Amino acid sequence: MAFNCATGKHRRPSMIKRGTVRAAGVAALATTGVVGTLAAPSFAAGNSVDHSFEQTGLNPVITIGNAIADQIDAQAEAQKHAAEEAARKKAAEEAARLKAAAKAKAERAAEERAARAAERRRLNRFVAPVSHSYVSTGYKTGGSLWSSGSHTGIDFHAASGTVVHAVGAGTVVRTGWGGAYGNEIVIRMHDGTYTQYGHLSSIGVSAGQTVTPGQHIGLSGSTGNTTGPHLHFEARTTPEYGSDIDPVAYLRSHGVGV
């Protein structure tokens, strides 16, 4: 059985119907673009209930929609700001990394240059062939002891077994017995000159070996044509006998005081 709700002067439309009518009216206003207030017989001038546009329920919906949009905009702005800040931070970190890498590279390059310069200084350094000694027989000293009639080198005072040093960096070109020189070593120096060490009791290097300034190359003695233990030292323009130059001037030109 169906029950119909009759209308009459003693019945008013239900709340659902009133809400439906109100929503329909608002929708109509929104569709047509008409702005105003709908008049109805039930809205008498003396009625104290305000059924204006604000009471239709549409304005709260719009207000809520705007609030959500504002929240979304604020969230998007915050995300954009965070992304920009992260990008700035990453760029700053990358710049700092590149700066640190460049600084480290420059420091390594400076260290390498300093090491090369130190090595060059070390290799270009010259020392006396015998430490804490002195020249006992000078260059070109005359006498019957020498086949050429004069001394072709200088003699350093040294007891037998005294350590003999390479005066500078070079390559050994000859070792062994040298006739009147006894046991000898001949070294081609880095500047193209040659040095010779004679009357040795012991030889500590071999031909083809590179030597550095101050390196131990042998021990002094009295082998060959000699009247006693000492070191015979020569500076030459070639490895051969007869190409001698003043060894004192040679050593002094390389900073060795003799």
C-alpha positions as CSV (number, residue, x, y, z in Angstrom):
1,M,0.0,0.0,0.0
2,A,1.3,3.4,-0.9
3,F,1.1,6.4,1.3
4,N,0.9,9.8,-0.3
5,C,1.8,12.9,1.6
6,A,-1.0,15.3,0.9
7,T,-0.4,19.0,1.1
8,G,-2.7,21.5,2.4
9,K,-2.9,24.7,4.5
10,H,-2.0,22.7,7.6
11,R,1.1,21.0,6.1
12,R,4.4,22.4,5.1
13,P,7.0,20.9,2.7
14,S,9.4,18.6,4.4
15,M,13.0,19.7,5.2
16,I,14.3,17.5,2.4
17,K,12.0,19.1,-0.1
18,R,12.9,22.6,1.2
19,G,16.6,21.9,0.8
20,T,16.0,20.5,-2.6
21,V,14.1,23.5,-3.8
22,R,16.7,25.8,-2.3
23,A,19.6,24.0,-4.0
24,A,17.7,24.0,-7.3
25,G,17.1,27.7,-7.0
26,V,20.7,28.4,-6.3
27,A,21.7,26.2,-9.2
28,A,19.4,28.1,-11.5
29,L,20.9,31.4,-10.4
30,A,24.3,30.0,-11.1
31,T,23.3,28.7,-14.5
32,T,21.5,31.9,-15.7
33,G,23.9,34.3,-14.1
34,V,21.1,36.1,-12.4
35,V,22.1,37.7,-9.1
36,G,19.2,38.5,-6.8
37,T,16.7,37.2,-4.4
38,L,13.9,34.9,-5.4
39,A,10.5,35.9,-4.0
40,A,7.9,33.4,-3.0
41,P,4.6,33.7,-1.3
42,S,5.9,32.0,1.7
43,F,8.7,34.7,2.1
44,A,6.5,37.5,3.4
45,A,8.0,40.9,4.2
46,G,7.5,40.4,7.8
47,N,9.1,36.9,8.0
48,S,12.0,37.0,10.5
49,V,13.8,34.1,9.0
50,D,16.7,35.1,6.6
51,H,16.6,32.9,3.6
52,S,19.1,35.0,1.6
53,F,21.9,33.7,-0.7
54,E,24.2,33.1,2.2
55,Q,21.7,30.7,3.8
56,T,21.5,28.5,0.7
57,G,24.5,26.3,1.7
58,L,26.4,27.2,-1.5
59,N,28.7,29.8,0.1
60,P,30.2,27.4,2.7
61,V,31.0,25.0,-0.1
62,I,32.8,27.8,-2.1
63,T,34.5,28.9,1.1
64,I,35.7,25.4,1.8
65,G,36.8,25.0,-1.8
66,N,38.9,28.2,-1.6
67,A,40.5,27.1,1.6
68,I,41.5,23.8,0.1
69,A,42.9,25.6,-3.0
70,D,44.8,28.0,-0.7
71,Q,46.3,25.0,1.1
72,I,47.3,23.4,-2.2
73,D,48.9,26.6,-3.4
74,A,50.7,27.0,-0.1
75,Q,51.9,23.4,-0.2
76,A,53.0,23.8,-3.8
77,E,54.9,27.0,-2.9
78,A,56.5,25.3,0.0
79,Q,57.6,22.4,-2.2
80,K,58.9,24.8,-4.8
81,H,60.9,26.7,-2.1
82,A,62.2,23.4,-0.7
83,A,63.3,22.3,-4.2
84,E,65.0,25.6,-4.9
85,E,66.7,25.5,-1.5
86,A,67.9,21.9,-2.2
87,A,69.2,23.0,-5.6
88,R,71.0,25.9,-4.0
89,K,72.5,23.6,-1.4
90,K,73.5,21.0,-4.0
91,A,75.1,23.8,-6.1
92,A,77.0,25.1,-3.1
93,E,78.2,21.7,-2.2
94,E,79.3,21.0,-5.7
95,A,81.1,24.4,-5.9
96,A,82.8,23.6,-2.6
97,R,83.8,20.2,-3.8
98,L,85.3,21.6,-7.0
99,K,87.1,24.3,-5.1
100,A,88.5,21.7,-2.7
101,A,89.5,19.5,-5.6
102,A,91.2,22.4,-7.4
103,K,93.0,23.3,-4.1
104,A,94.2,19.8,-3.6
105,K,95.3,19.5,-7.2
106,A,97.2,22.8,-6.9
107,E,98.8,21.6,-3.7
108,R,99.9,18.3,-5.3
109,A,101.3,20.2,-8.3
110,A,103.2,22.5,-5.9
111,E,104.5,19.5,-4.0
112,E,105.6,17.8,-7.2
113,R,107.3,20.9,-8.4
114,A,109.1,21.3,-5.1
115,A,110.1,17.7,-5.1
116,R,111.5,18.0,-8.7
117,A,113.3,21.1,-7.7
118,A,114.8,19.4,-4.6
119,E,115.8,16.5,-6.7
120,R,117.5,18.7,-9.3
121,R,119.3,20.5,-6.5
122,R,120.4,17.2,-5.0
123,L,121.6,15.9,-8.4
124,N,123.4,19.1,-9.2
125,R,125.1,19.2,-5.8
126,F,128.8,18.5,-5.6
127,V,130.8,17.3,-2.7
128,A,134.5,16.6,-1.9
129,P,135.6,13.1,-2.8
130,V,136.9,12.6,0.7
131,S,135.2,14.1,3.7
132,H,137.2,16.3,6.2
133,S,140.4,16.0,4.2
134,Y,142.7,18.4,2.3
135,V,144.8,18.5,-0.8
136,S,148.2,17.1,-0.1
137,T,149.7,17.4,-3.6
138,G,148.5,20.1,-6.0
139,Y,147.6,20.1,-9.7
140,K,150.6,20.3,-12.1
141,T,153.1,19.7,-9.4
142,G,156.3,18.7,-11.2
143,G,158.5,15.7,-10.5
144,S,159.9,12.4,-11.7
145,L,157.1,10.5,-10.0
146,W,154.8,11.3,-13.0
147,S,155.4,10.0,-16.5
148,S,154.1,13.3,-18.0
149,G,156.5,15.3,-15.8
150,S,153.7,16.8,-13.7
151,H,150.8,15.9,-11.6
152,T,147.6,15.5,-13.7
153,G,145.3,15.6,-10.7
154,I,145.3,16.4,-7.0
155,D,145.9,14.1,-4.0
156,F,143.6,14.1,-1.0
157,H,145.1,13.0,2.3
158,A,143.4,9.7,3.3
159,A,144.4,6.7,5.3
160,S,143.9,3.3,3.6
161,G,140.3,2.3,3.8
162,T,138.8,5.8,3.9
163,V,135.5,6.1,2.2
164,V,135.6,7.7,-1.3
165,H,132.5,9.6,-2.6
166,A,131.3,10.4,-6.0
167,V,131.7,14.2,-6.2
168,G,128.4,14.5,-8.2
169,A,125.7,12.6,-10.1
170,G,126.8,10.6,-13.1
171,T,127.3,7.2,-14.7
172,V,130.3,4.9,-14.1
173,V,132.1,4.3,-17.4
174,R,135.1,2.4,-16.2
175,T,136.3,0.5,-13.2
176,G,139.3,-1.8,-12.5
177,W,143.0,-1.7,-12.9
178,G,144.4,1.6,-14.4
179,G,148.2,0.9,-14.5
180,A,150.0,3.6,-12.6
181,Y,146.6,4.7,-11.1
182,G,146.1,1.3,-9.6
183,N,142.5,0.5,-9.0
184,E,140.5,3.3,-10.5
185,I,136.9,4.5,-11.2
186,V,136.0,6.9,-14.0
187,I,132.5,8.6,-13.9
188,R,130.8,10.6,-16.6
189,M,129.2,13.5,-14.8
190,H,125.8,15.0,-15.7
191,D,127.5,18.1,-17.1
192,G,129.4,16.0,-19.6
193,T,132.7,16.1,-17.8
194,Y,134.5,13.1,-16.3
195,T,136.0,12.5,-12.8
196,Q,138.6,9.9,-12.0
197,Y,139.5,8.3,-8.6
198,G,142.8,6.4,-8.3
199,H,144.9,4.2,-6.0
200,L,141.8,2.6,-4.5
201,S,142.0,-0.4,-2.2
202,S,138.4,-1.4,-3.0
203,I,135.9,-0.6,-5.7
204,G,132.2,-0.5,-4.8
205,V,130.6,0.3,-8.2
206,S,130.5,-1.2,-11.7
207,A,130.5,0.2,-15.2
208,G,127.0,1.4,-16.3
209,Q,125.9,2.1,-12.8
210,T,124.4,5.5,-12.0
211,V,125.7,7.3,-8.9
212,T,124.5,10.3,-6.9
213,P,126.4,13.1,-5.2
214,G,128.2,11.8,-2.1
215,Q,127.5,8.1,-2.8
216,H,130.1,5.7,-1.5
217,I,131.9,4.3,-4.5
218,G,135.1,2.8,-3.0
219,L,137.9,2.9,-0.4
220,S,141.2,4.8,-0.6
221,G,144.5,2.8,-0.7
222,S,148.0,2.8,-2.2
223,T,147.6,0.6,-5.3
224,G,149.5,1.5,-8.5
225,N,152.4,4.0,-8.6
226,T,152.3,5.6,-5.2
227,T,154.4,6.4,-2.2
228,G,151.6,5.8,0.3
229,P,147.9,5.7,0.8
230,H,145.9,8.6,-0.5
231,L,143.2,9.4,-3.1
232,H,144.2,10.6,-6.5
233,F,141.4,12.7,-8.1
234,E,141.2,14.1,-11.6
235,A,138.7,16.2,-13.6
236,R,138.7,15.5,-17.4
237,T,137.0,16.4,-20.6
238,T,137.1,12.8,-21.8
239,P,137.4,9.5,-19.9
240,E,141.0,9.1,-21.1
241,Y,144.4,10.1,-19.7
242,G,145.7,13.5,-21.0
243,S,142.4,15.3,-21.1
244,D,142.8,16.6,-17.5
245,I,141.6,20.0,-16.3
246,D,142.3,21.8,-13.0
247,P,140.4,19.7,-10.4
248,V,140.5,22.5,-7.8
249,A,138.9,25.0,-10.1
250,Y,136.5,22.3,-11.3
251,L,135.3,21.5,-7.7
252,R,135.1,25.2,-6.7
253,S,133.0,26.0,-9.8
254,H,130.5,23.5,-8.4
255,G,130.5,25.0,-4.9
256,V,133.0,22.6,-3.2
257,G,135.6,24.4,-1.1
258,V,139.0,22.8,-1.4
